[in-house]
Amino acid sequence: MAVQKPSIPKGTRDFLPSEMVKRTYIFDTIKKVFQKYGYLPIETPAMEKLETLLGKYGDEGDKLLFKILNSGNFLKDAQIVELPEESNKLAMQISGKGLRYDLTVPFARFVVQYRNDITFPFKRYQIQPVWRADRPQKGRYQEFYQCDADVIGSKSLLNEAELLQIIDEVFGSLKIKVLIKLNNRKILAGIADYINCPDRITDITVALDKLDKIGKENVIAELAGRGIPDRSIALLQPVMEIEGSAKDKTVFLKKLLAGSEIGAEGIKETEVLFGYVESLNMSSAVELDLTLARGLNYYTGAIIEVKARDVEIGSICGGGRYDDLTGIFGMPDVSGVGISFGADRIYDVMNQLNLFPGTVITSTKILFVNFGKTEAAYCLKVLNDLRKQDISGELYPDAVKLKKQMDYANARNIKFVALAGENEIPKGKVTLKNMDSGEQQLYSADDLVKILKQ
């Protein structure tokens, strides 16, 4: 049998311990902020029924769903003739399940399924992986973690304001400088009215959402390719070009969308939200971006996107208001709003900017050298006492050469090494070596606790 070269699918990653301690630091930081604002944890399965997922993310999103083939002869009852035009219909015949594309749609399903077991407004957070059959590239993976926080069962814009506070606090704790961009889907609907294409809002928002990535000229070309008339594109261009403060832009919008009821509603919501932002005195900059669309079809109100200021990478957090996502599952008129932190991109940003604290690199504070059976038994007792004081430590398992044990400590970034032999054991002490400075000193077990707790 040929030896198989070990590998993993493109768009996925293994994480070494040195990487996992950093990822855990990110998750723990986000989780701590979520809990501070009263959000409760839930989990949902990696796979959902395909009917739960299809049709919730738009045509482009549907194409990126990982579908799981039915077990057994999955082609037995499939009508292959429908493949060219009816790929979703065929998918439903040969696969009844799919890997979740995000955490929001499964959350909506969860809320409806357990409506009698939860209290509204329901505030939940969820930190789990999602999957998208996207083309792998820098900062874009087929398997990645999302860290979501949502409030469902309330239409108050105070919820949006709270989520902006959470974004500000999380990135402040992680030392990442960010720009928070806001818009409102109702404003976009008003703009679609203004350019005489009210039924083409999906085409308009999908194209506008790419402005940062492909530039204005390419967005115009895509709009034309989607069948938006030249006159409508001409009317849309001032929206793509407007600059200034949120107040400047809302003044511009009030004139532009004077005849649009839904547009006026979006402007009013945006003014209220920016009023909250001003009163919160957040450290992160917040701007109104009228081209921000976020391609997901289920957003109906405020939309949020966060960019790192010092690294060229896609959005590292995003979200928005959805007014009737639960209606698909038989529970209409339940409004919700949520945000999602992209942990993998946050990791890449922090790595690139060297933002991880030194204390995150290792989970072990002290290594006891193993000189032999008697010495190991002595060290094991001292180490056990340290662990009872919540000090992390290890005893090297084998009595090998000292250099090998010191090399292990260096490779693991362990700051302190304890040595106990014929000079230390009779006195009930250990020699503690600081691996950074090279200094070493004799300490009692009690003194050891004080030094390591500093």
KEROVEX-272896 format. One record per atom (N, C-alpha, C): residue in one letter; x, y, z. Coordinates in steps of 0.05 Angstrom, whole numbers, plus 5000, padded with zeros to 4 digits. Layout:
// KEROVEX-272896
AXYZ...
// end
This chain:
// KEROVEX-272896
M501749765000M500050005000M501850255000A501250444982A502850684979A502450865004V504650995012V504551175035V503151425027Q501051505042Q499451735035Q500651985048K501052195033K502052445044K499852585059P500352645085P498252775101P497753055091S495153125089S494453395080S491553445089I490753695086I487953765093I486753915069P484053935067P482854085045P483654375044K483854485020K484454775017K482154935031G482955155043G481055325056G480555245085T482055035095T481854955123T484654975135R484754965161R487354985174R487554815199D489954705204D490554585230D491754815248F491454785274F492554985292F494354845312L496854925313L498854825332L498154945360P499254825381P498654935408P499355225411S501555315398S502355595400S500255775387E498855665367E496655825354E494055805370M493555575381M491055535396M490955705421V493255745434V493055915458V492356205451K493256295427K492556555417K489556575410R488656365396R485756355389R484056355413T484856195433T483356185458T483256455472Y485456605470Y485556875481Y483457055468I483157035441I481157185427I478357105436F477856845436F475156745443F474456835472D476356805490D475856875518D475257175521T476757335506T476357625508T473557705498I472757585475I470157645464I467957545483K468257295492K466257175510K465957345536K468057445547K467957595571K466257855567V466657985544V465058225538V462158155534F461557935518F458857845514F457457805541Q458757665559Q457557605585Q457057865602K458958055599K458758305613K456158455606Y455258415581Y452758555572Y450258375574G450558145588G448157985594G447357785573Y449157715555Y448557515534Y449057235544L447357045536L447456765546L448456585523P450056375530P451156205509P449155985500I449155925473I447755695462I449655565442E448955315434E450355185412E448255055394T448755035368T447054895349T448854695333P447554495320P449154295306P450754415282A452954275275A454554365252A452854345226M451054155225M449354125201M446454175207E445154295188E442254355190E440854225166K438254195168K436754105145K437154305122L437454205098L438054375075L435854585071E433354505076E431154685072E431254925092T432654885115T433055105134T434955315122L436955215107L439055395097L438555525070L437355375051L437055465024L435055705023G435755905006G433956125002G434256345022K436056325042K436356525063K438656715058Y440456645039Y442856805036Y443056925008G440956904992G441056994964G442256784946D442156834920D443156634901D446156574904E447756784909E450656744913E451156584938G449656634959G450056484984G449356194981D447156144966D446255864962D448455704948K449855834929K451955694915K454355614933L454655764955L456855714973L456255524996L453755414996L453055215017L454354955012F455654835032F456654565031F454254375036K453654215016K451354025019K452453745025I451053605042I451853335050I450253125036L451552955020L450052755005L448652565023N446252485016N444752275031N446452025032S446251875053S447651615054S446251415036G447751205029G446650995011G446751094982N444950994966N444751064938N443351324934F444751544937F443451814938F442451894910L443251754889L442351824862L439851674853K438951484870K436851304863K434351444853D433351644867D430851784859D431352064847A433852124842A434452394832A433652424802Q432552654795Q431852714767Q434052884756I436152744745I438552874736I437953074714V435853034699V435153214676V434753504686E434153544711E433653814721E436153964729L438453834727L440953944737L441654224727P441554284700P442354544690P440754774702E438154754704E436554984712E435754974741E435554744753E434354704779E436354584799S438754704802S440854584819S439954554848N438454754859N437454734886N435454504889K433754474869K431754264870K433053994869L435153964852L436653714851L438153664878A439253884889A440753854914A438853744936M436353834936M434453734956M433853444952Q434153344928Q433553054922Q435852874932I438252974930I440552794936I441952864963S441153084975S442353155001S440253295018G439753195041G437753305059G438953495080K441553505081K442953665102K445153835089G445954045103G448154205095G449654315119L452254385115L453754515137L452854805139R452654895163R451555165167R453455375155Y452155575142Y453555785127Y454156015146D452456055166D452956255187D451556155212L451556315233L450156245258L447456375261T446756565244T444356715247T441856565239V441856435215V439556285206V439056045225P441055895233P440555685253P439455795280F440356045287F439356175311F436356235308A435556325284A432656385280A431056125283R432055905271R430755645274R430555565303F432755605318F432955545346F430855695362V430555955357V428756125372V425856035368V425155965343V422355865338V421955595351Q423855425349Q423655155360Q423355155391Y424755345403Y424755345433Y423455595444R421455705429R420255955437R418955945465N418055705473N416755675499N418755635522D421355605515D423355555535D425255785540I424956005525I426756235528I425156485534T426456685546T425256935554T425957155534F423957295524F424357515505F424357785519P425957985510P427957955490P430157755497F430857595478F432857385483F435557475473K437557475491K440257565484K442057315485R443157245462R444857005462R447557065448Y449556915457Y452056915442Y452756625434Q454256595413Q454956335402Q457656345388I459456165396I462156155384I462555875373Q462255855347Q462455595333Q463455625304P464455405292P465255435264P462955435244V463455555221V461555555198V463155485173W461755415152W463055315128W461855455103R463655535085R462755655059R464555555037A463355475015A464855364993A465955584975D467455764988D468556004975D471255934964R472356094945R475056044935R477056134957P478655944967P480556014988P482556224979Q483056424996Q485056634990Q485756765017K487656945016K488557075040K486257205056G485957115081G483757225098G481057105092R480856915074R478256785068R478556485068Y477056355085Y477256065089Y474655925085Q474755665080Q472255515076Q471155425103E472855395122E471955335150E473155555168F471355685183F472355895201F470355935223Y471256055245Y469656105268Y468256375267Q465756375276Q464356625281Q463656655311C463756895320C463056955348C460657145347D458257045351D455857205346D454557295373A453357525372A451657615394A449157735381D446757645390D444257745379D442257805401V440557995395V438158055412V435758015394I433857845402I431457795386I429057835404G426957965391G424558015406G424358305415S425858485403S425758775409S426558935385K425059155379K425659325356K427259575365S427859595390S429159835401S431959875389L432560115381L435260185371L437260185393L436460175418L438360145440L439959885437N438759685424N440159435420N442459475400E442059625379E444159685360E446459835374A445660035391A447560195406A449260015424E447959825437E449359645455E451359465440L450559375416L452359205400L454759365391L454359625385L456659795378L458559835401Q457459855425Q459059865450Q460759605452I459459375447I460859125449I463159115429I462659195404I464759205384I467059375393D466459615403D468459805412D470159685435E468759555454E470159445477E471859195470V470759025453V472358785445V474958875431F474759045411F477159125396F478959295413G477859445432G479559595451G481159405468S479859185478S481158985494S483358845479L482858795453L484858655436L486958845424K486659105430K488559315420K488559345390I486259285377I486059325348I484559585342K485759765327K484460015319K482659955296V480060035299V478059965278V476460205270L475260175246L473260365236L470660215234I468560315248I465860195247I464260345226K463260195206K461660315185K458760235190L456960435187L454060395190L452560475165N450360335160N448460425140N445760305148N443660335131N441060225137N439860115111R438759875113R437659755089R435259915078K433860055096K431560215088K432560455071I434860565078I436060775061I436660665033L437760425032L438360295007L435760244991A433660165004A431060134991A430060394980G430460614996G429660874987G431260964962I433860904962I435560964939I434560814914A433860554918A432760394896A430260524885D428560634903D426160774894D426961024878Y428861174888Y429761424876Y430761384847I432261154843I433361114816I431360944799N428860924808N426760794793N427260494789C428460364809C428960074807C428159944834P425659994844P424959894871P425059594873D424659454850D424559164851D427359044846R429359214844R432059104838R434059154861I432959184885I434659254908I436859044913T436158784909T438158574913T440458604894D439958654868D442058694849D443758934856I442359154864I443759394871I445659364895T444559234916T446159204941T448459004937V448058794922V450158604917V452558734903A451858914883A453959054868A455259264886L453659424900L454759634917L456559524939D455859284949D457459164970D460359104962K460859114936K463559054926K465159304920L464059534927L465459794920L468259804931D468659734956D471359734968D473259544954K472159314945K473859104934K474559154905I472659244888I473159254859I473059544848G472359744864G472360014854G469860094839K469460364837K466960474826K466460384797E468460404780E468060334752E467160044748N468259864764N467459584762N464659534773V463959684794V461259674805V459259764784I459859984770I458160084749I457759874727A460059744720A459959534699A458159304709E458459234735E456859014745E453859084746L453259334753L450459414754L449259404725A450759494706A449859474678A449459184669G451359014678G451258734672G448758594684R447858714706R445558604720R442958724709G443258884688G440858994675G439759254687I441259394703I440459654714I440759864692P438660014685P438860204663P440960424668D442160524646D444260724648D443360974664R440861054659R439761294673R439761254704S438961014712S438860944740S441660934752I443660834737I446360824746I447461104750A446761284731A447561564733A446461694758L443961634765L442761744789L444061634814L445161394813L446361254835L449261364841Q450561464821Q453361544824Q453861744846P452261954850P452762144872P452762004900V451161794903V451061634928V453761504932M454961404910M457561264913M459861454919E459461714912E461661904914E461462094938I459162104952I458762304974I460762254997E461862475007E463662465030E462562655052G463962655075G463062835096G462262685121S461262825141S460362715166S457662575163A456862425183A454162285183A451962495180K452362735193K450362945191K450163045163D452463095150D452563185122D451062995104K451562735108K450362535091K447362505095T446462535120T443562515125T442062755113V443362995114V442263235101V441963185071F444063075059F444063005030F441762805024L441462605042L439462395037L436662505040K436262685059K433462785062K432562925037K434363065023K433563194998K433262984976L435062794975L435062594954L432662414955L431962334980L429762134984L427262254995A426762504989A424462645000A421762504993G421762364971G419162234963G419061944971S420961844986S420961564994S420361525023E418061395029E417261355057E419261165072I419960945058I421860755071I424560885075G425461045055G427961185057G427961375081A425861525085A425561715107A425761565134E424561335135E424561165159E427461085165G428961005145G431760925148G433461155158I432961395147I434461635155I433961695184K431461685193K430761735220K432061545240E432061285233E433361085250E436361135252T437561215229T440461265229T441161505246E439461715245E439961955262E439761885291V437761715299V437461635327V439961475336L440861295319L443161125326L445661295329F446161485311F448561655313F448361835337G445861895346G445562045371G446561885395Y445861625395Y446861455416Y449861435415V450961405391V453861375387V455261625399E454261865394E455562105405E455562105435S453362005447S453062015476S454861805490L455561595475L457061365487L460061425489N461061625473N463861695474N465661455470M465161305449M466761065443M469461145432S471460965435S474161025426S474460965396S472760795385S472960725356S471360935340A472460995316A471061175298A468661035285V466461185282V464061075270V463261265247E462861145223E462061315200E459661205186L458161375173L455861295157L456861255128D456661005119D457560935092D455160845075L454261025057L451860975042L452160755021T454560665016T454960444997T455160175012L455260185038L455259925053L452659785050A452759535040A450259395035A450059125049R452358995054R452358725064R450358545049G451458365033G449758225014G447658045024L447457985050L445557795060L442657905058N440957755046N438257845040N436457895064Y437157775087Y435357795110Y435558055126Y437558225120Y437758485134Y435558675125T434358815145T432058995139T432459275150G434359315168G434759575181G437659655181A438659725205A441459805208A443259575199I445459655185I447559455178I450259565188I451959385197I454459455210I456759295197E459059435193E461459295184E463859425197V465759255205V468159355219V470659285204K472359485200K474959445186K477259515205A479359355203A481859415217A483259655204R484159835219R485460075207R488260025197D489759845210D492559815204D493359575187V491359425178V491859185162V489859175139E490859115115E489159075092E487858795093I485458785101I484058525102I481058585101G479358395095G476558445094G475358515121S472758535123S471458615148S472158405170I472458505194I473158325216I470758295236C468658435229C466158415245C463958535228G461558435231G459358555216G456658455227G454558585218G451958495228G449758685219G447458655232G445158825224G442558745236R440458895229R437758845238R436258675218Y434858475228Y433158305211Y430358285225D428358365209D425658405222D423858155221D424457965203D422557745201D423957485194L426357445203L427757195197L426356955208T425156985232T423656755244T421056695230G420056885214G417556845200G417656605181I420056555170I420456335152I419856065166F420256065193F419855825208F417155835224G415356015216G412656015228G412356195252M414156385256M413856565279M414356855268P412256975256P412657235242P412957465261D413957695250D414057955264D415657945289V417857805289V419757805312V422357925302S422958165311S425258305302S427758235318G429958225304G432458175318G434758335306V436958355321V439358485311V441758345322G443858325306G446158175316G448758255302I450958175314I453658215302I455157955303S457157935286S458857695284S461757785281F463457685300F466357735299F467657515283G469257585264G470757375248G473357315262A473357105278A475657045296A478156985279D477856855256D480256785240D481657035229R480057225220R481257475210R482357635232I481057635255I482057785279I484757665286Y484957395286Y487557265292Y489757355272D489157365247D491057445227D491957735231V490057915238V490758195243V492558215268M491858075289M493558085314M496257965310N496457755294N499057635288N500757835272Q499557955252Q501058135235Q502058375250L500458475269L501158715284L502558645311N502958385316N504358295340N502958405365L500358355367L498658465388L498158265411F498958015408F498457825429F500257875453P499257885478P500957925502P502857685505G505257735515G507257525519G506257305537T504457365556T503457165574T501656965561V500757025536V498956845522V500456615509I503056655504I504656465488I504856195501T504956175527T505255915540T503255895563S502455645568S500655595590S502155505615T504755455611T506455345633T508255555644K508155595670K509855815683K512555705692I512555455701I515055345712I515355055705L517854985699L518654705692L520554605714F519954365725F521754235744F523454045729V526054065733V528053895720V527953615734N528153405718N528153135729N531053025730F532153005754F534852895758F534852595764G532552475770G532452195776G529952135794K529651885802K527251795816K526751955842T528851975859T528552105885T527852405881E529452535864E529052815859E526252875846A525452695828A522852725815A520552715836A520852525855A518752495876A518552755893Y520852865899Y520953115915Y519653345899C520453375873C519353585856C516353555852L515453305850L512653255845L510953375868K511953345892K510453445915K510353755915V512653875909V512854175908V510954275886L511154145862L509454215840L506454195846N505753985860N502953945868N501954175885D503654265903D502954495921D502554745904L504254785884L504055015866L501355015851R500754775840R498254755824R495754815841K495954745867K493654805885K493355105889Q495455255883Q495355545884Q494855665856D493955495837D493255585810D495655675794I498055565800I500455625785I500955385767S501055445741S501455225721S504355145720G504754875720G507554775720G507654495709E510054415703E510554135693E513054025706L513153765707L515653615715L516453465690Y518953505681Y519853355657Y519753065663P518552905645P517852625652P520352435653D522452505640D524752325638D527352455649A528952285662A531552385673A533652385652V533352565632V535252585610V537252815616K539052855597K541053065601K539753345606L541153505623L540053765631L539553935606K541353935587K541154105563K538554045549K537753795547K535353725532K532853835547Q532953825573Q530753935589Q530554235587M532954365587M532954665584M532054745556D532854585536D531954645508D528854625506Y527754435521Y524854405522Y523554645533A524654755555A523554995568A523755235549N525955255535N526255485516N524255455493A523955215482A522155175460A519255225468R518555185493R515855225503R515455505515N517555665514N517355945525N516655935555I517755745569I517255725598I519255905612K518256095627K520056305639K521856205661F520756015678F522255935702F522755635701V525155555709V525955275712V526855225741A525755015753A526454945781A528254705781L530454725797L532354505799L532454425828A532354165834A532454055861A534153805861G536553825874G538253595876G539353565904E541853465906E542953405932E543453655949N543753885937N544154135952N541454245962E539354215947E536754335954E534954165971I534753905965I532753735978I533153726008P535553686019P535853676048P534853926062K534954156048K534154416059K531154476054G529854296039G527054346032G526654576013K528554615995K528554845977K528854765948V528654955930V529254905902V530855145891T532455105871T533855325857T532055405834L531355665833L529555765812L531255925792K531055845767K532555985746K530556145728N531156405725N529556575706N530856545679M529356425660M530356365634M530756615616D529556835624D529857085609D532557215617S532957245643S535357385653S537757205658G537156945662G539356755669G539956745699E538656925714E539156935743E537956685756Q539256585778Q538156365793Q538656405823Q536656315839Q536756355868Q535356135882L536156085907L535055875924L532555985938Y530355825936Y527855905949Y526555675964S525055735985S523355535998S520855515981A519255305986A516755255971A514855495974D514655605998D512855836004D513756075988D516356135988D517456365973D516956325943L517056085934L516656015906L513856105897V511956055914V509156135908V508956435905K510256585923K510156885922K511456985896I513756875889I515256965865I513556915840L512456675838L511056595814L508256735811K507156825834K504656965833K504857265826Q507357365827Q507757645821Q507257705792
// end
